[in-house]
């Protein structure tokens, strides 16, 4: 986690984006923290980066 508030994993094979956000403490997690919000988005979905919430990106555009 090390100060990373969110990260994305692009699964090109499945045309999906895995979005991890909201770091919370969790005693049973390997490093004592985990992401509370985990979403799996498809190519037709859109996502807004934390740094630019007024903008959105079509997930399919990340696949090409």
N, C-alpha and C positions, 0 to 999 in steps of 0.2 A: 504494500500500500504506500508506504514511504511518501506520503503527501500527494499521491495521485488521486484526485477526486473522482475521476471517471476514466474508463478506457473502453475501446472497441476492439472486437476480434472479428475480422472479415473472413467468413467462410465462403470462399469462391465456389467450391464444389456444390454447396447447397444453396447458393445465392442468398445468403443470410448475413446479418450483422448481429453480433451479440454485444449488447450494451450493458456495461457494469457501472453503477453509480451509487452514491450515498454510503460512504464508509461508516461502519458502526463497530463498536467493541463487541467481541464474541469470545468468551473464554475457551470454548472448545475448538475454535478455528486454529489452524496451524501457527499463525503468528499473532493471534489474539484479536484480529479484526477480520471483517468480511464486508462485501458489498451487499447492502440491503435491497437494492433494486437491480434486478437482472431481467433484461428483455431480449427476446429474439425477434428481430424484424426481418421481413421479407423484402424482395426487390421492389415491390410497389409501395412500401412504407417510406416515410420521411423521418429524419431525425435532426434535432437542433443541437449543435455543439454547446457545451457549457460556456465557452468564451464568446459565443455569438448567438444567444438564444433567439434573436429576432430573425435569424437566417435558418433555413432548413436545407437538408441535402436528401435527394432521392437515393435510397439505398442501391437501386439498380445502377446508378451512375458510378458507384464505387467498384462495381464488378467489371467494368470495361477498361 
